[in-house]
Amino acid sequence: MLAWRSGEWSPAWVIGEFPIGVPGLDEMDWTPTHLIAALGHTAALGNDAVVPFPLSSVIIVWTILFSRQLVVQLFRTARRGFPRAWLAVVLVLISSACAALLKPVIYLFLPEWIAWAPMDGSHAILAAIIVNASALVFEVFVGSYVTVFLMMTAFAWIRGIDADRMRLHILTARRMRYVMKWTLLTAALAVMLITAPGMLGFEQTGIAAYLGILILFFPMQANLAFHNGSLRSAMRSSISLMIKKRAVIIFLAGACGGFLLLAGAQSYLLTMVAGDSQELGVDFLFGVLNAALSGWLLASWVCLFRRLGPDRRPVSF
């Protein structure tokens, strides 16, 4: 968005975009860029399979206006999941949601804000960084919620349950009672390992560490979504699953290989076409292919987890 406002936008910029919205990868060489992007897509399958920005602001307005029942259920979920600190959790999410609402506007008009602000715009840039870091918590929450919703949808298909969309949303909001602790932890890690190092110019190291943690604990969100366990027991179960079940490693390797092949094919086709319209067409095509592959792999992961994972106290509709 900022690149578009400054007149430096190009369709080729999309090639270097990271699936969780992390800047800085476009400056890396071709192979590390696409390898890390493929790892990011793979890690996102188990945590946040969508990119909330800039749609997070639209999601907030839609939820408040048309899904008040869902908002009430999320408040109940926070109260049950955090009986002593639920109010603090709600305030953090509300503050982050407000930052997510402001973020598109701030980045859209950042050039004017920099020109108007004193000290050569340093205050404006610092405020934009703070808003971005604050909004990241809500964006990770939205990504986690949508991923759990897709997992519940796939689980309903597996069980042959004809559940309407609102029923699945309410079930997802209830399951977030267990998932939210991991979501808030990953949001804090994203701020510490990506946003903060990015301000100091070490974003690549932070991205590598963040992806390593997500892949190491890849089964965490599925464990919490499908079983009524604690965060500690889910961590032990996830590590055990990663160590003892070779099928999980094969799944992760296959998923990463699939995303890497798509990235390589997209890069090759972009070198063969000329003109902005053709490049936009290629980017759109591979965006659809990446989304389709992500959806298929996410459903496959639910099937695999239900087959390999523990059966204690499974989720019920």
C-alpha positions as CSV (number, residue, x, y, z in Angstrom):
1,M,0.0,0.0,0.0
2,L,2.8,2.4,0.9
3,A,4.7,1.4,-2.2
4,W,1.6,2.2,-4.3
5,R,1.2,5.7,-2.7
6,S,4.9,6.5,-3.3
7,G,4.7,5.5,-6.9
8,E,7.1,2.5,-6.6
9,W,4.5,-0.3,-6.8
10,S,5.1,-3.0,-9.3
11,P,3.3,-6.4,-9.9
12,A,6.7,-8.0,-9.5
13,W,6.7,-6.9,-5.8
14,V,4.1,-9.7,-5.2
15,I,6.8,-12.3,-5.8
16,G,8.7,-11.4,-2.7
17,E,5.6,-11.2,-0.5
18,F,5.6,-13.4,2.6
19,P,2.4,-15.3,3.4
20,I,2.1,-13.9,7.0
21,G,2.8,-10.4,5.7
22,V,6.4,-10.0,6.8
23,P,8.4,-7.3,5.0
24,G,12.0,-7.6,3.9
25,L,12.0,-10.9,2.0
26,D,12.0,-9.2,-1.4
27,E,15.6,-8.1,-0.8
28,M,16.8,-11.6,-0.5
29,D,18.2,-13.8,-3.2
30,W,15.8,-15.9,-5.3
31,T,16.4,-19.3,-3.6
32,P,16.1,-18.2,0.0
33,T,13.1,-16.0,-0.8
34,H,11.1,-18.8,-2.3
35,L,12.3,-21.4,0.2
36,I,11.4,-19.3,3.2
37,A,8.1,-18.4,1.6
38,A,7.3,-22.1,1.1
39,L,8.2,-22.8,4.7
40,G,6.0,-19.9,5.7
41,H,3.0,-21.3,3.8
42,T,3.6,-24.7,5.3
43,A,3.9,-23.4,8.9
44,A,0.7,-21.2,8.3
45,L,-1.3,-24.4,7.6
46,G,-1.2,-25.3,11.2
47,N,-1.6,-21.8,12.7
48,D,-2.9,-19.0,10.4
49,A,-3.6,-20.1,6.9
50,V,-4.9,-16.6,5.8
51,V,-3.4,-13.1,5.5
52,P,-5.8,-10.9,7.6
53,F,-4.3,-7.5,6.5
54,P,-6.0,-5.4,5.1
55,L,-9.2,-7.5,5.4
56,S,-9.0,-7.5,9.2
57,S,-10.6,-4.1,9.3
58,V,-13.5,-5.3,7.1
59,I,-13.9,-8.4,9.3
60,I,-14.2,-6.2,12.4
61,V,-17.0,-4.1,10.9
62,W,-18.8,-7.2,9.5
63,T,-18.6,-9.0,12.8
64,I,-19.9,-6.1,14.9
65,L,-22.8,-5.3,12.5
66,F,-24.0,-8.8,11.5
67,S,-22.6,-11.4,14.0
68,R,-23.3,-10.1,17.4
69,Q,-24.0,-13.6,18.6
70,L,-20.5,-14.5,17.6
71,V,-19.1,-11.5,19.5
72,V,-21.0,-12.6,22.6
73,Q,-19.7,-16.1,22.3
74,L,-16.1,-14.9,22.0
75,F,-16.5,-12.8,25.2
76,R,-17.8,-16.0,27.0
77,T,-14.8,-17.9,25.5
78,A,-12.3,-15.4,26.9
79,R,-14.0,-15.5,30.3
80,R,-13.9,-19.3,30.5
81,G,-10.4,-19.6,29.1
82,F,-8.9,-16.9,31.2
83,P,-11.0,-16.8,34.4
84,R,-8.6,-14.5,36.2
85,A,-7.3,-12.3,33.4
86,W,-10.2,-12.4,30.9
87,L,-10.8,-8.7,31.1
88,A,-7.1,-7.9,30.3
89,V,-7.2,-10.3,27.3
90,V,-10.4,-8.7,26.0
91,L,-8.9,-5.2,26.4
92,V,-5.7,-6.3,24.6
93,L,-7.8,-7.7,21.7
94,I,-10.0,-4.7,21.5
95,S,-7.0,-2.3,21.5
96,S,-5.4,-4.4,18.8
97,A,-8.6,-4.5,16.8
98,C,-8.7,-0.7,16.9
99,A,-5.1,-0.6,15.7
100,A,-6.1,-3.0,12.9
101,L,-8.9,-0.5,11.9
102,L,-6.4,2.4,11.8
103,K,-3.6,0.5,10.1
104,P,-4.9,0.7,6.5
105,V,-5.7,4.4,6.9
106,I,-2.3,5.2,8.4
107,Y,-0.4,3.4,5.7
108,L,-2.6,4.9,3.0
109,F,-1.9,8.4,4.1
110,L,1.6,7.9,5.5
111,P,3.4,10.1,3.0
112,E,1.2,13.1,3.9
113,W,1.6,12.3,7.6
114,I,5.4,12.2,7.3
115,A,5.4,15.5,5.4
116,W,3.2,17.1,8.1
117,A,4.9,15.7,11.2
118,P,7.8,17.4,12.8
119,M,11.4,16.1,13.0
120,D,11.5,14.9,9.4
121,G,8.6,12.6,9.9
122,S,10.3,10.4,12.5
123,H,7.3,10.7,14.9
124,A,5.0,9.6,12.1
125,I,7.1,6.6,11.2
126,L,7.4,5.6,14.9
127,A,3.6,5.8,15.4
128,A,3.1,3.7,12.3
129,I,5.4,1.1,13.6
130,I,3.6,1.0,17.0
131,V,0.2,0.7,15.3
132,N,1.6,-2.1,13.1
133,A,2.9,-4.0,16.1
134,S,-0.3,-3.5,18.0
135,A,-2.5,-4.6,15.1
136,L,-0.4,-7.8,14.6
137,V,-1.9,-9.4,17.7
138,F,-5.5,-9.1,16.3
139,E,-4.3,-10.2,12.9
140,V,-2.7,-13.3,14.3
141,F,-6.0,-13.9,16.2
142,V,-8.1,-13.5,13.1
143,G,-5.8,-15.9,11.1
144,S,-5.9,-18.4,13.9
145,Y,-9.7,-18.2,14.2
146,V,-10.2,-18.7,10.4
147,T,-7.8,-21.7,10.4
148,V,-9.7,-23.3,13.3
149,F,-13.0,-22.6,11.4
150,L,-11.6,-24.4,8.3
151,M,-10.5,-27.3,10.5
152,M,-14.0,-27.6,12.0
153,T,-15.5,-27.5,8.5
154,A,-13.1,-30.2,7.3
155,F,-13.9,-32.3,10.4
156,A,-17.7,-31.9,9.7
157,W,-17.1,-33.2,6.2
158,I,-15.1,-36.2,7.5
159,R,-17.9,-37.0,10.0
160,G,-20.6,-36.5,7.4
161,I,-22.2,-33.7,9.5
162,D,-24.3,-31.1,7.7
163,A,-23.6,-28.1,9.9
164,D,-24.6,-24.6,8.8
165,R,-22.1,-21.9,8.7
166,M,-23.2,-20.0,11.9
167,R,-23.2,-23.3,13.9
168,L,-19.6,-23.8,12.8
169,H,-18.7,-20.2,13.8
170,I,-20.2,-20.7,17.2
171,L,-18.3,-24.0,17.6
172,T,-15.1,-22.3,16.5
173,A,-15.6,-19.5,19.0
174,R,-16.0,-22.1,21.7
175,R,-12.9,-24.1,20.7
176,M,-10.9,-20.8,20.8
177,R,-11.2,-21.2,24.6
178,Y,-8.3,-23.7,24.3
179,V,-6.6,-22.3,21.1
180,M,-6.5,-18.7,22.3
181,K,-3.6,-19.3,24.7
182,W,-1.4,-20.6,21.8
183,T,-2.7,-17.8,19.6
184,L,-1.7,-15.1,22.1
185,L,1.7,-16.8,22.6
186,T,2.4,-16.9,18.8
187,A,1.3,-13.3,18.5
188,A,3.8,-12.3,21.2
189,L,6.5,-14.3,19.4
190,A,5.6,-12.5,16.1
191,V,6.0,-9.1,17.8
192,M,9.3,-10.1,19.5
193,L,10.9,-12.1,16.6
194,I,9.6,-10.2,13.6
195,T,8.4,-6.7,14.4
196,A,11.1,-5.8,17.0
197,P,14.1,-7.2,15.0
198,G,12.7,-5.6,11.9
199,M,13.1,-2.2,13.5
200,L,16.8,-3.0,14.1
201,G,17.4,-4.5,10.6
202,F,17.5,-8.2,11.7
203,E,14.1,-9.3,10.3
204,Q,15.5,-12.3,8.4
205,T,16.9,-13.8,11.6
206,G,13.6,-13.2,13.4
207,I,11.6,-14.7,10.5
208,A,13.8,-17.9,10.5
209,A,13.3,-18.3,14.3
210,Y,9.6,-17.7,14.1
211,L,9.1,-20.2,11.4
212,G,11.2,-22.7,13.2
213,I,9.0,-22.5,16.3
214,L,5.8,-22.8,14.3
215,I,7.0,-25.9,12.4
216,L,8.4,-27.5,15.5
217,F,5.0,-27.1,17.2
218,F,3.0,-27.7,14.0
219,P,0.3,-30.0,15.6
220,M,-0.3,-27.5,18.5
221,Q,-3.4,-25.8,17.1
222,A,-5.0,-29.0,15.9
223,N,-4.3,-30.6,19.4
224,L,-6.0,-27.6,21.1
225,A,-8.9,-27.4,18.6
226,F,-9.9,-31.0,18.8
227,H,-9.1,-31.9,22.4
228,N,-9.9,-30.2,25.7
229,G,-6.3,-30.2,26.9
230,S,-4.1,-27.6,28.5
231,L,-1.4,-25.7,26.7
232,R,1.3,-27.8,28.5
233,S,-0.2,-31.1,27.6
234,A,-0.7,-30.0,24.0
235,M,2.9,-29.1,23.8
236,R,4.0,-32.5,25.0
237,S,1.6,-34.2,22.6
238,S,2.7,-32.1,19.7
239,I,6.4,-32.8,20.3
240,S,5.6,-36.5,20.7
241,L,3.7,-36.5,17.5
242,M,6.5,-34.8,15.6
243,I,9.1,-37.3,17.0
244,K,7.2,-40.6,16.8
245,K,5.0,-40.1,13.7
246,R,7.0,-40.1,10.5
247,A,3.9,-39.3,8.5
248,V,3.8,-35.7,10.0
249,I,7.3,-35.0,8.7
250,I,6.5,-36.5,5.3
251,F,3.4,-34.3,5.2
252,L,5.3,-31.1,6.0
253,A,8.0,-32.0,3.5
254,G,5.4,-32.6,0.8
255,A,3.6,-29.4,1.6
256,C,6.8,-27.4,1.5
257,G,7.8,-29.0,-1.8
258,G,4.4,-28.2,-3.3
259,F,4.6,-24.5,-2.4
260,L,8.2,-24.3,-3.5
261,L,7.2,-25.8,-7.0
262,L,4.5,-23.2,-7.3
263,A,6.9,-20.4,-6.4
264,G,9.4,-21.6,-8.9
265,A,6.8,-21.9,-11.7
266,Q,5.5,-18.4,-10.9
267,S,9.0,-16.9,-11.0
268,Y,9.7,-18.7,-14.4
269,L,6.4,-17.5,-16.0
270,L,7.0,-13.9,-14.8
271,T,10.3,-14.0,-16.7
272,M,8.5,-15.1,-19.8
273,V,5.8,-12.4,-19.9
274,A,6.1,-8.7,-20.5
275,G,3.9,-5.9,-19.3
276,D,2.1,-5.1,-16.1
277,S,-1.2,-6.7,-17.1
278,Q,0.4,-10.1,-17.9
279,E,2.4,-10.1,-14.7
280,L,-0.8,-9.3,-12.7
281,G,-2.5,-12.2,-14.5
282,V,0.3,-14.6,-13.5
283,D,0.2,-13.3,-9.9
284,F,-3.5,-13.8,-9.7
285,L,-3.4,-17.3,-11.2
286,F,-0.7,-18.4,-8.7
287,G,-2.5,-16.7,-5.9
288,V,-5.6,-18.9,-6.6
289,L,-3.4,-22.0,-7.0
290,N,-1.7,-21.3,-3.7
291,A,-5.0,-20.8,-2.0
292,A,-6.4,-24.0,-3.5
293,L,-3.3,-26.0,-2.4
294,S,-3.5,-24.5,1.1
295,G,-7.2,-25.5,1.4
296,W,-6.5,-29.1,0.2
297,L,-3.5,-29.5,2.4
298,L,-5.4,-28.1,5.5
299,A,-8.2,-30.7,4.9
300,S,-5.6,-33.4,4.4
301,W,-3.9,-32.3,7.7
302,V,-7.1,-32.7,9.6
303,C,-7.6,-36.2,8.2
304,L,-4.0,-37.1,9.1
305,F,-4.2,-35.7,12.6
306,R,-7.5,-37.4,13.3
307,R,-5.8,-40.7,12.2
308,L,-2.6,-40.2,14.1
309,G,-3.5,-38.0,17.0
310,P,-4.9,-39.1,20.4
311,D,-8.6,-39.8,20.7
312,R,-9.1,-38.5,24.3
313,R,-12.1,-36.3,24.7
314,P,-12.5,-35.4,21.0
315,V,-14.6,-32.3,20.0
316,S,-18.3,-32.9,19.4
317,F,-20.8,-30.9,17.5
